[in-house]
Amino acid sequence: MRRVVLSMLLMASMVLAGCFGDGEAIITEEQQEPIWSTYTMIDSMPHEDVRMFLTVDLATNQTTNTSWAVFDKTKGGNCCEHYIATSIEGQIMNIGGEYPVYSADRAHTWDTYIPGFIPDTQCRTFVPTNEGQEGLGEGSIVQATNGDIISMSWFPYLGADLKIDKFYAILYDESEGEWKWCYNRITEPFYDRSWQVEVIGPISSSLGNGEWASVVVSNFWHQTQNAGGQISVDGLNYYPFQFPGRDGGEPSIELDLDFTDADLPAYWDVNKPHKEMRAFPVPSGGLLFPSYFDNGNAAFMDTTLSWNELEVQFPSEYCQIDRTGALHCVANSGTSFTHYMSMDGAQTWTNQTYEMGSMATQIEEWEFQANGEQDLFILNVRYQSSDGPDVDTVFHVRDYSESMAPDTLTYIGQGDLDSTSGAGNDIRFDFASLAILNDGGVVVAYHDSTDPDPLFAVELELPEA
């Protein structure tokens, strides 16, 4: 453990020297108190497993240990991943496995939603999963901007017909205060973890009408073949759709993306899909895929669920709008990242670059999220280090509206395990996942040698309000 800590400290010094200014720019301890001098325990109730993770104050170059509650795959994960989200009510939601697992009290108690097999007139066929086959499912989840929770769970090749994927739509209807579910039969293999995103409504389409639509794509098909996915206007019944070709042409619409004066509700801080969805909802209605066409233009799915071309150039495929109307995009090149932010609807951009340091040889997984209410931006990076193991890191940018420079760098876990994404690997960590609670605390997935499967951690110490 001592070797790991010393290695992390060395990496921290390299990151600090190469990214956030030279030695002359670093404020000394005598000039400024470290940021954690204002920290307080946000949660006075004890957790079963609390671990101390090394944190660097990037202004003073001082280090300390901060407290995080740690959880294993029994709280919603599986062998290889967690899919973490939060709600505006403060729930932590995880559907790394078959069904949503959630906590409403900052991870002290957990409930599992297992759909009851009660016929619902909106659904076509009801097929429960096979007992004894638990652990093979995986899904996605997000809170929609009207309070509903839309989710899905994919079960590969279960039951008598081993060639048919099984897709379960799982919906929490906010207006009725109850969960619903529906089995959808997919005739083509879905093959791999889903990414899911809300299409802002009201929707009026050939598939029907609704307050919103839900788009689900397969990680495998989305990345390799641009083959489309599944779409629903009720969160229960899903139908196949195709993406447009990448050739592009004359832009078909114009769209104002400046929502900085729109007073967006808190849902916009939690409805961000996983970055691999490569899309984000638009407050005026629809869903936008930045940098989609070969000419750099964006693709836009409107409220009729039709495709359009939008002549707006984004700095990355990976973007989000938070509740302040700020547009955040993150681009990765080699072992460096650039966070771009626009406060005028993608007309102008400011940016901040993160260099992972000379000991980072390859980026394994990464994710980001912004929270406008907390004025907080988080970048989570898992990278391969030159001395062997993978290292999990979290950067906090507090008060991003004033400065995009990160305040702290936290090394999550021991950084002593080398894992690889993808089926067939003995030690797997398939994708990064993080979310931000309504009090500003971070929930983040990671993997180290203390558990054979990926873990996730909940931040316990936060700056005083």
Stockholm file with secondary structure:
# STOCKHOLM 1.0

chainA/1-465         MRRVVLSMLLMASMVLAGCFGDGEAIITEEQQEPIWSTYTMIDSMPHEDVRMFLTVDLATNQTTNTSWAVFDKTKGGNCCEHYIATSIEGQIMNIGGEYPVYSADRAHTWDTYIPGFIPDTQCRTFVPTNEGQEGLGEGSIVQATNGDIISMSWFPYLGADLKIDKFYAILYDESEGEWKWCYNRITEPFYDRSWQVEVIGPISSSLGNGEWASVVVSNFWHQTQNAGGQISVDGLNYYPFQFPGRDGGEPSIELDLDFTDADLPAYWDVNKPHKEMRAFPVPSGGLLFPSYFDNGNAAFMDTTLSWNELEVQFPSEYCQIDRTGALHCVANSGTSFTHYMSMDGAQTWTNQTYEMGSMATQIEEWEFQANGEQDLFILNVRYQSSDGPDVDTVFHVRDYSESMAPDTLTYIGQGDLDSTSGAGNDIRFDFASLAILNDGGVVVAYHDSTDPDPLFAVELELPEA
#=GR chainA/1-465 SS CHHHHHHHHHHHHHHHHHHSCCGGGSCCTTTSCCGGGGEEESCCSCCSCEEEEEEEETTTCCEEEEEEEEECGGGTCCSSCCCEEECTTCCEEECSSSSCEEESSTTSSCEECCCCCCCCTTCSBCCCCCTTCTTCCEEEEEECTTSCEEEEEEECSCSSCTTCEEEEEEEEETTTTEEEEEEEEESSCCCSCEEEEEEEEEEEETTEEEEEEEEEEEHHHHHHTCCCEEEESSSSCCEEECCCCSCCCSCCBCCCCCCTTSCCCGGGGTCCCCGGGCCEECTTSBEEETTCSTTSCEEEECTTSCEEEECCCCSCSCEEECTTCCEEEEEEETTEEEEEEESSSSSSCEEEEEECCTTEEEEEEEEEEEETTTTEEEEEEEEEETTSSEEEEEEEEETTTTCCSCCEEEEEEEEEECCCCSTTCSSCCCCCCEEECTTSCEEEEECCTTSSSCEEEEECEEECC
#=GC SS_cons         CHHHHHHHHHHHHHHHHHHSCCGGGSCCTTTSCCGGGGEEESCCSCCSCEEEEEEEETTTCCEEEEEEEEECGGGTCCSSCCCEEECTTCCEEECSSSSCEEESSTTSSCEECCCCCCCCTTCSBCCCCCTTCTTCCEEEEEECTTSCEEEEEEECSCSSCTTCEEEEEEEEETTTTEEEEEEEEESSCCCSCEEEEEEEEEEEETTEEEEEEEEEEEHHHHHHTCCCEEEESSSSCCEEECCCCSCCCSCCBCCCCCCTTSCCCGGGGTCCCCGGGCCEECTTSBEEETTCSTTSCEEEECTTSCEEEECCCCSCSCEEECTTCCEEEEEEETTEEEEEEESSSSSSCEEEEEECCTTEEEEEEEEEEEETTTTEEEEEEEEEETTSSEEEEEEEEETTTTCCSCCEEEEEEEEEECCCCSTTCSSCCCCCCEEECTTSCEEEEECCTTSSSCEEEEECEEECC
//
